[in-house]
């Protein structure tokens, strides 16, 4: 009887072992994960992110990436000869799992002029894959690596001169998900900052080229998200809903500057510092080094447009570092009320009166157009240029252009009402939608007449003289 029970027990153990090997095919005898399958990775262009691998055991992942040299848009009317991974800047987003074995194919398009390679910061080994991936035009190189460490990593071309190849657009992100996966969220987006050192100044129209002196001095003309000015603003903005949790995979290609990444109107619930395993909470701005990355997560509590910026803020307002997420849904006035009042504030005054600072109390002789142009230039630079830019071109998706502005030139009040009372809500300028807020400007009628005369007669505008009396009439509702 005892021998019979022993035999039954041995049989059950053997059966259990077979069952275990079927349900856990990736577990080796040593307890290490072993590769159980094979597939070709899905690669995506910014701001899109591939789906999570979602598998429990490592697989062999085939990655095929092509280098393409091509001329593309850097800003409206500005073109640049980009060098790319996959035909876009930034390069394709790659998503794999910790423990995966990667077979990587790098192809250099036959029409390209230069050899290129790839250094993946996710690779453990000399050069991060740079040496075995060095590829001449018309060739394909193959190498393999095992993803040992989870995290969000930058990849870039490492062909000499390395800085030039990065500055021309050769970079992207690779996410190595931890074995246990990342917590589910509602939306994931790919955002990558970089700078461009162009011979032409910011906004100068035409095809421009790389400037080595500016790169050595670390003085870029452009600092942008996702490869160009306005790549993710207005109609190209990322989309989310109230109540959704958003995860941003943010990279900084540099090649020189550290990013002070910030989302105006949001607090990051979680920040995976430098793309690694350390999670910081309740963060306003996170520093991302050149060649580094971060994962940030937040819940969208109220509707509106979230502006993604580099809080080294001149880079945003003067060099192009702006992206947007449009959040739609129900208002929550307890979380954010919007403007609830506009009261007079006059320290030291016995009584509060309606503002008349803008009114010209005594008759002021009207100025000629040359006089108003001279005064208007000074007033414009100190009150308007930060948003609308010195050249009047504005910033795509954020601040509408004044140069050749059909919207401004068609207004019966010649723009006086905008300066006097501010402007909010959707408008269309030169065929593009804008939805921002311009506050009223504290200038008197004579000054407003001068700045409007300057705007309406600069950058191709032909609007004639604006008189102080015309501004006064608008102020008084006549």
C-alpha positions as a printed NumPy array, in Angstrom:
array([[  0.   ,   0.   ,   0.   ],
       [  2.863,   2.351,   0.896],
       [  4.693,   1.588,  -2.353],
       [  1.474,   2.213,  -4.29 ],
       [  1.044,   5.674,  -2.672],
       [  4.679,   6.566,  -3.451],
       [  4.177,   5.688,  -7.11 ],
       [  1.007,   7.808,  -7.243],
       [  2.893,  10.721,  -5.646],
       [  5.759,  10.497,  -8.123],
       [  3.313,  10.42 , -11.006],
       [  1.519,  13.529,  -9.732],
       [  4.825,  15.398,  -9.311],
       [  5.836,  14.507, -12.866],
       [  2.427,  15.653, -14.162],
       [  2.751,  18.926, -12.227],
       [  6.198,  19.482, -13.72 ],
       [  4.794,  19.037, -17.223],
       [  1.922,  21.429, -16.509],
       [  4.363,  23.99 , -15.074],
       [  6.607,  23.801, -18.128],
       [  3.566,  24.478, -20.341],
       [  2.218,  27.459, -18.384],
       [  5.655,  29.013, -17.756],
       [  7.475,  28.352, -20.991],
       [  9.996,  31.151, -20.42 ],
       [ 11.395,  29.838, -17.15 ],
       [ 14.636,  27.904, -17.47 ],
       [ 15.859,  25.32 , -14.926],
       [ 18.16 ,  27.988, -13.479],
       [ 15.209,  30.294, -12.861],
       [ 16.329,  32.814, -15.503],
       [ 13.964,  34.04 , -18.187],
       [ 14.618,  32.548, -21.597],
       [ 13.337,  33.741, -24.953],
       [ 10.039,  32.133, -25.937],
       [  9.009,  33.825, -29.176],
       [  9.903,  36.266, -31.932],
       [  8.27 ,  39.296, -33.57 ],
       [  9.118,  42.481, -35.487],
       [  8.787,  45.594, -33.347],
       [  6.16 ,  48.243, -34.05 ],
       [  7.89 ,  51.613, -34.507],
       [  6.01 ,  54.92 , -34.294],
       [  6.543,  58.587, -35.107],
       [  6.105,  61.29 , -32.438],
       [  3.843,  61.948, -30.628],
       [  2.601,  58.364, -30.943],
       [  3.882,  55.495, -28.794],
       [  3.764,  51.758, -29.657],
       [  1.524,  49.505, -27.619],
       [  2.986,  47.842, -24.548],
       [  4.563,  44.426, -25.323],
       [  2.345,  42.964, -22.604],
       [  4.076,  39.584, -22.497],
       [  5.371,  37.87 , -19.379],
       [  8.542,  36.366, -20.745],
       [ 11.27 ,  37.757, -22.994],
       [ 11.092,  37.425, -26.712],
       [ 13.408,  37.904, -29.649],
       [ 12.564,  41.302, -31.152],
       [ 13.462,  42.255, -34.707],
       [ 14.023,  46.008, -35.182],
       [ 14.459,  47.485, -38.648],
       [ 15.395,  51.167, -38.84 ],
       [ 16.314,  53.181, -41.923],
       [ 18.476,  56.316, -42.079],
       [ 17.132,  58.958, -44.476],
       [ 18.699,  62.333, -45.319],
       [ 16.023,  64.77 , -46.492],
       [ 14.963,  68.412, -46.553],
       [ 11.99 ,  69.144, -44.306],
       [ 10.228,  72.025, -42.559],
       [ 11.962,  73.532, -39.509],
       [  9.517,  76.438, -39.152],
       [  6.963,  78.136, -41.374],
       [  8.896,  79.124, -44.496],
       [ 12.146,  77.672, -43.137],
       [ 13.644,  74.406, -44.436],
       [ 16.602,  72.371, -43.226],
       [ 18.522,  69.358, -44.524],
       [ 17.708,  66.838, -41.787],
       [ 19.44 ,  63.514, -41.188],
       [ 16.855,  61.152, -39.721],
       [ 16.125,  57.743, -38.248],
       [ 13.018,  56.678, -40.145],
       [ 12.394,  59.849, -42.159],
       [ 11.132,  61.96 , -39.23 ],
       [ 12.615,  63.973, -36.367],
       [ 12.744,  62.713, -33.704],
       [ 13.419,  59.167, -34.866],
       [ 11.051,  56.243, -34.375],
       [  9.932,  55.338, -30.848],
       [ 11.08 ,  51.795, -29.977],
       [  9.388,  49.787, -27.214],
       [ 10.666,  46.467, -25.88 ],
       [ 10.693,  44.558, -22.57 ],
       [ 13.433,  43.948, -20.028],
       [ 15.163,  40.687, -20.911],
       [ 14.274,  40.822, -24.613],
       [ 16.931,  39.783, -27.095],
       [ 17.059,  42.326, -29.898],
       [ 18.206,  41.697, -33.445],
       [ 18.811,  45.155, -34.899],
       [ 19.025,  46.023, -38.597],
       [ 20.204,  49.538, -39.524],
       [ 19.821,  50.437, -43.204],
       [ 21.371,  53.519, -44.832],
       [ 19.284,  54.667, -47.812],
       [ 21.159,  54.484, -51.147],
       [ 20.486,  58.176, -51.868],
       [ 22.217,  59.292, -48.675],
       [ 25.64 ,  60.896, -48.902],
       [ 27.211,  59.871, -45.572],
       [ 27.808,  56.766, -43.437],
       [ 25.796,  56.594, -40.211],
       [ 25.441,  54.348, -37.16 ],
       [ 23.431,  54.16 , -33.935],
       [ 24.373,  54.379, -30.259],
       [ 21.495,  53.128, -28.114],
       [ 21.869,  54.101, -24.463],
       [ 19.811,  50.988, -23.654],
       [ 22.649,  48.746, -24.874],
       [ 25.219,  47.316, -22.49 ],
       [ 28.452,  47.109, -24.49 ],
       [ 31.145,  49.37 , -25.98 ],
       [ 29.676,  52.173, -28.034],
       [ 26.104,  51.09 , -27.422],
       [ 26.062,  49.425, -30.839],
       [ 27.861,  52.22 , -32.686],
       [ 30.757,  50.186, -34.081],
       [ 28.846,  47.167, -35.451],
       [ 26.132,  49.416, -36.849],
       [ 28.412,  51.693, -38.899],
       [ 26.739,  51.571, -42.307],
       [ 27.583,  53.076, -45.692],
       [ 24.832,  54.368, -48.025],
       [ 23.09 ,  51.477, -49.746],
       [ 24.018,  48.964, -47.029],
       [ 22.387,  47.323, -43.984],
       [ 24.204,  46.395, -40.766],
       [ 23.055,  43.818, -38.226],
       [ 23.906,  43.408, -34.553],
       [ 22.235,  42.009, -31.433],
       [ 21.914,  42.909, -27.779],
       [ 20.007,  41.851, -24.672],
       [ 17.988,  44.499, -22.83 ],
       [ 19.399,  44.131, -19.33 ],
       [ 18.118,  47.337, -17.714],
       [ 14.599,  48.803, -17.734],
       [ 14.143,  52.514, -18.396],
       [ 13.644,  55.199, -21.03 ],
       [ 16.77 ,  55.738, -23.103],
       [ 17.977,  58.048, -25.86 ],
       [ 19.513,  56.73 , -29.061],
       [ 21.516,  58.794, -31.544],
       [ 23.986,  58.6  , -34.371],
       [ 27.582,  58.404, -33.141],
       [ 29.393,  58.893, -36.431],
       [ 32.067,  61.592, -36.256],
       [ 31.549,  64.449, -35.802],
       [ 28.926,  63.179, -33.363],
       [ 27.589,  66.62 , -32.476],
       [ 26.846,  67.407, -36.113],
       [ 24.894,  64.184, -36.639],
       [ 22.802,  64.802, -33.501],
       [ 22.307,  68.487, -34.347],
       [ 20.975,  67.486, -37.76 ],
       [ 18.217,  65.339, -36.252],
       [ 19.609,  61.847, -35.637],
       [ 18.054,  60.852, -32.309],
       [ 15.061,  59.128, -30.756],
       [ 13.859,  57.141, -27.723],
       [ 13.811,  53.459, -26.809],
       [ 11.69 ,  52.283, -23.875],
       [ 12.676,  49.088, -22.081],
       [  9.647,  48.208, -19.977],
       [ 10.336,  46.501, -16.649],
       [  9.448,  42.804, -16.41 ],
       [  6.375,  43.609, -14.376],
       [  5.276,  46.255, -16.926],
       [  4.213,  49.844, -16.31 ],
       [  0.917,  50.713, -14.615],
       [ -1.827,  51.287, -17.203],
       [ -2.698,  54.887, -18.149],
       [ -5.218,  56.391, -20.549],
       [ -2.868,  58.193, -22.941],
       [  0.831,  57.945, -23.775],
       [  2.762,  60.482, -25.879],
       [  6.304,  60.823, -27.231],
       [  7.924,  64.266, -26.892],
       [ 11.561,  65.076, -27.618],
       [ 13.388,  68.373, -27.256],
       [ 16.401,  69.392, -29.316],
       [ 18.155,  72.475, -30.629],
       [ 19.203,  73.581, -34.113],
       [ 22.206,  75.751, -34.92 ],
       [ 21.392,  77.389, -38.229],
       [ 23.352,  79.89 , -40.288],
       [ 20.164,  81.925, -40.772],
       [ 18.614,  83.714, -37.83 ],
       [ 15.402,  82.469, -36.222],
       [ 12.485,  82.831, -38.604],
       [ 14.543,  83.888, -41.64 ],
       [ 12.808,  82.328, -44.608],
       [ 14.412,  79.829, -46.952],
       [ 16.678,  76.787, -46.8  ],
       [ 19.288,  77.064, -44.08 ],
       [ 22.263,  74.969, -42.97 ],
       [ 24.217,  73.964, -39.87 ],
       [ 26.485,  76.572, -38.235],
       [ 29.432,  75.059, -36.35 ],
       [ 30.415,  78.307, -34.61 ],
       [ 26.972,  78.668, -33.043],
       [ 27.102,  75.003, -31.971],
       [ 30.501,  75.48 , -30.311],
       [ 29.175,  78.586, -28.55 ],
       [ 26.019,  76.661, -27.568],
       [ 23.837,  79.435, -29.007],
       [ 21.062,  77.744, -31.025],
       [ 18.651,  79.7  , -33.173],
       [ 15.914,  77.094, -32.541],
       [ 14.94 ,  74.998, -29.514],
       [ 11.983,  72.804, -30.438],
       [  9.848,  69.834, -29.464],
       [  9.482,  67.009, -31.989],
       [ 11.754,  68.386, -34.649],
       [ 10.266,  71.711, -35.723],
       [  8.505,  74.852, -34.536],
       [  4.824,  74.097, -33.99 ],
       [  5.136,  70.322, -34.535],
       [  2.611,  69.617, -31.751],
       [  0.49 ,  72.756, -31.389],
       [ -2.956,  73.931, -32.521],
       [ -4.478,  71.347, -34.879],
       [ -1.457,  69.073, -34.273],
       [ -1.77 ,  69.239, -30.477],
       [ -1.998,  66.009, -28.491],
       [ -5.504,  65.196, -27.243],
       [ -6.817,  64.068, -23.845],
       [-10.028,  64.138, -21.81 ],
       [-10.802,  65.353, -18.318],
       [-10.239,  62.507, -15.892],
       [ -7.659,  60.747, -18.055],
       [ -4.147,  60.027, -16.858],
       [ -1.423,  61.014, -19.292],
       [  2.077,  59.581, -19.468],
       [  4.714,  61.538, -21.406],
       [  7.932,  59.944, -22.569],
       [ 10.183,  62.999, -22.765],
       [ 13.656,  62.942, -24.251],
       [ 16.276,  65.638, -24.642],
       [ 18.572,  65.101, -27.612],
       [ 20.507,  68.287, -26.944],
       [ 23.142,  68.255, -28.291],
       [ 24.121,  70.923, -25.726],
       [ 21.33 ,  72.306, -23.552],
       [ 19.69 ,  70.931, -20.401],
       [ 15.896,  71.07 , -20.539],
       [ 13.787,  72.51 , -17.698],
       [ 10.687,  70.59 , -18.76 ],
       [  7.422,  72.047, -17.482],
       [  3.727,  71.813, -18.318],
       [  1.932,  75.099, -17.627],
       [ -1.117,  74.426, -15.472],
       [ -0.176,  70.894, -14.361],
       [  1.786,  69.276, -11.565],
       [  3.472,  65.982, -12.365],
       [  2.02 ,  63.276, -10.095],
       [  4.972,  61.011, -10.878],
       [  8.341,  61.606, -12.497],
       [ 10.591,  58.685, -13.339],
       [ 13.758,  60.668, -12.768],
       [ 16.125,  60.556, -15.767],
       [ 13.957,  57.77 , -17.202],
       [ 15.052,  55.279, -14.519],
       [ 13.409,  53.484, -11.602],
       [ 13.476,  56.345,  -9.085],
       [ 10.02 ,  57.971,  -8.901],
       [  9.595,  61.499,  -7.592],
       [  6.138,  62.863,  -6.799],
       [  4.375,  66.249,  -7.06 ],
       [  6.968,  67.869,  -9.319],
       [  6.534,  71.241, -11.067],
       [  9.582,  71.226, -13.372],
       [ 11.987,  68.4  , -14.063],
       [ 15.516,  68.764, -15.406],
       [ 16.421,  66.517, -18.337],
       [ 20.079,  66.46 , -19.364],
       [ 21.232,  66.387, -22.953],
       [ 21.231,  62.718, -23.918],
       [ 18.75 ,  61.921, -21.138],
       [ 15.041,  61.343, -20.654],
       [ 12.232,  61.357, -18.101],
       [  8.796,  59.773, -17.801],
       [  6.151,  62.101, -16.37 ],
       [  2.569,  61.265, -15.443],
       [ -0.374,  63.434, -14.44 ],
       [ -4.156,  63.353, -14.318],
       [ -6.087,  65.919, -16.362],
       [ -8.489,  67.531, -13.875],
       [ -9.908,  70.435, -15.903],
       [-10.359,  71.228, -19.598],
       [ -8.132,  73.6  , -21.52 ],
       [ -4.89 ,  73.763, -23.413],
       [ -1.769,  72.611, -21.583],
       [  1.407,  74.228, -22.87 ],
       [  4.535,  72.08 , -22.696],
       [  7.588,  74.329, -22.394],
       [ 11.241,  74.527, -21.545],
       [ 11.094,  76.817, -18.499],
       [ 14.352,  78.367, -19.553],
       [ 11.581,  80.462, -20.904],
       [ 13.146,  82.507, -23.684],
       [ 13.591,  79.187, -25.484],
       [  9.808,  78.886, -25.535],
       [  8.794,  82.42 , -26.453],
       [ 11.695,  83.204, -28.771],
       [ 13.112,  79.93 , -30.092],
       [ 10.118,  77.61 , -30.547],
       [ 10.125,  75.214, -27.546],
       [  6.36 ,  74.803, -27.275],
       [  4.016,  71.815, -27.581],
       [  0.389,  71.473, -26.495],
       [ -2.106,  68.989, -25.098],
       [ -5.759,  69.888, -25.572],
       [ -7.925,  68.574, -22.741],
       [-11.672,  68.451, -23.327],
       [-14.455,  67.721, -20.857],
       [-16.576,  69.166, -18.071],
       [-15.414,  72.206, -16.124],
       [-14.605,  71.725, -12.441],
       [-14.892,  75.182, -10.908],
       [-13.768,  73.935,  -7.498],
       [-10.437,  72.931,  -8.965],
       [-10.08 ,  75.997, -11.191],
       [-12.555,  78.875, -11.416],
       [-11.123,  80.98 , -14.188],
       [-11.412,  84.751, -13.783],
       [-14.081,  85.7  , -11.22 ],
       [-13.679,  89.481, -11.169],
       [-11.671,  92.519, -12.24 ],
       [-11.437,  95.069,  -9.417],
       [ -9.709,  98.43 ,  -9.354],
       [ -6.411,  98.457,  -7.461],
       [ -5.024, 101.916,  -6.659],
       [ -2.853, 101.886,  -3.526],
       [ -3.161, 105.152,  -1.572],
       [ -6.269, 106.385,  -3.347],
       [ -9.145, 107.451,  -1.072],
       [-11.766, 106.207,  -3.482],
       [-11.746, 103.759,  -6.295],
       [-12.66 , 105.074,  -9.679],
       [-13.043, 103.58 , -13.094],
       [ -9.69 , 103.486, -14.891],
       [ -8.954, 106.536, -16.966],
       [ -5.188, 106.088, -17.136],
       [ -5.469, 105.416, -20.817],
       [ -7.452, 108.533, -21.603],
       [ -5.693, 111.632, -22.81 ],
       [ -7.054, 114.156, -20.313],
       [ -6.055, 117.195, -22.237],
       [ -5.937, 117.646, -25.921],
       [ -2.689, 116.298, -27.324],
       [ -1.639, 117.381, -30.787],
       [ -1.921, 114.52 , -33.212],
       [  1.384, 113.156, -34.488],
       [  2.443, 112.502, -38.045],
       [  2.918, 108.938, -39.306],
       [  6.766, 109.135, -39.106],
       [  6.488, 110.355, -35.503],
       [  4.094, 107.569, -34.589],
       [  6.288, 104.946, -36.304],
       [  9.292, 106.059, -34.236],
       [  7.387, 106.015, -30.93 ],
       [  5.467, 102.876, -31.91 ],
       [  8.644, 100.875, -32.509],
       [  9.813, 101.51 , -28.942],
       [  6.406, 100.723, -27.464],
       [  6.05 ,  97.545, -29.556],
       [  9.405,  96.159, -28.483],
       [  8.688,  96.739, -24.789],
       [  5.022,  95.637, -24.759],
       [  4.356,  93.286, -27.67 ],
       [  7.499,  91.696, -29.128],
       [  7.895,  88.997, -26.444],
       [  4.781,  87.239, -27.756],
       [  4.334,  88.477, -31.319],
       [  8.109,  88.481, -31.987],
       [ 10.163,  91.376, -33.28 ],
       [  9.381,  90.397, -36.856],
       [  5.643,  90.289, -36.151],
       [  5.445,  86.615, -37.124],
       [  4.144,  85.428, -33.732],
       [  4.58 ,  81.821, -32.578],
       [  2.69 ,  79.084, -34.36 ],
       [ -0.259,  77.827, -32.362],
       [  0.267,  80.23 , -29.481],
       [  0.575,  83.875, -30.52 ],
       [ -0.938,  84.974, -33.849],
       [  1.14 ,  86.875, -36.394],
       [  0.698,  90.611, -36.839],
       [  2.637,  90.666, -40.089],
       [  0.161,  90.638, -42.984],
       [ -2.575,  89.777, -40.475],
       [ -5.901,  89.617, -42.286],
       [ -7.648,  89.531, -38.896],
       [ -6.064,  92.747, -37.603],
       [ -6.222,  94.697, -40.828],
       [ -9.936,  93.954, -41.273],
       [-10.987,  95.323, -37.871],
       [-13.012,  98.531, -38.022],
       [-11.446,  99.776, -34.787],
       [ -7.981,  99.267, -36.315],
       [ -7.118,  97.006, -33.351],
       [ -7.731,  99.623, -30.637],
       [-10.346,  97.454, -28.941],
       [ -7.874,  94.585, -28.586],
       [ -5.262,  96.76 , -26.895],
       [ -7.823,  98.534, -24.682],
       [ -9.868,  95.551, -23.55 ],
       [ -7.79 ,  92.461, -24.302],
       [ -8.933,  89.496, -26.382],
       [ -9.868,  85.88 , -25.629],
       [-11.485,  83.013, -27.49 ],
       [-10.969,  81.47 , -30.875],
       [ -9.845,  83.596, -33.801],
       [ -8.564,  82.691, -37.253],
       [ -5.489,  84.486, -38.599],
       [ -4.072,  83.761, -42.044],
       [ -6.09 ,  80.556, -42.16 ],
       [ -4.906,  79.183, -38.805],
       [ -6.881,  78.926, -35.55 ],
       [ -5.677,  80.499, -32.307],
       [ -7.285,  80.124, -28.896],
       [ -5.329,  82.11 , -26.326],
       [ -5.732,  85.133, -24.076],
       [ -4.256,  88.571, -24.692],
       [ -4.531,  90.842, -21.634],
       [ -5.378,  94.514, -21.966],
       [ -2.309,  96.745, -22.265],
       [ -1.921,  99.714, -19.921],
       [ -1.113, 102.437, -22.449],
       [ -2.771, 105.819, -22.967],
       [ -4.614, 106.679, -26.149],
       [ -1.669, 108.515, -27.655],
       [  0.63 , 105.545, -27.036],
       [ -1.915, 103.062, -28.389],
       [ -2.256, 105.175, -31.53 ],
       [  1.5  , 105.021, -32.002],
       [  1.919, 101.282, -31.456],
       [ -1.015, 100.511, -33.754],
       [  0.349, 102.862, -36.407],
       [  3.654, 100.998, -36.182],
       [  2.047,  97.537, -36.386],
       [ -0.29 ,  98.487, -39.202],
       [  2.574,  99.864, -41.3  ],
       [  5.317,  97.242, -40.693],
       [  6.252,  93.821, -42.14 ],
       [  4.229,  94.358, -45.311],
       [  1.166,  95.852, -43.592],
       [ -0.213,  99.026, -45.155],
       [ -2.746, 100.424, -42.699],
       [ -2.089, 104.147, -42.582],
       [ -2.083, 106.479, -39.595],
       [ -4.006, 105.693, -36.388],
       [ -5.049, 108.827, -34.478],
       [ -5.34 , 109.171, -30.701],
       [ -8.82 , 110.556, -31.212],
       [ -9.813, 107.286, -32.925],
       [ -8.54 , 105.298, -29.941],
       [-10.429, 107.623, -27.576],
       [-13.607, 107.012, -29.521],
       [-13.228, 103.25 , -29.087],
       [-12.454, 103.686, -25.393],
       [-15.616, 105.774, -24.946],
       [-17.709, 103.366, -26.966],
       [-18.382, 105.769, -29.808]])
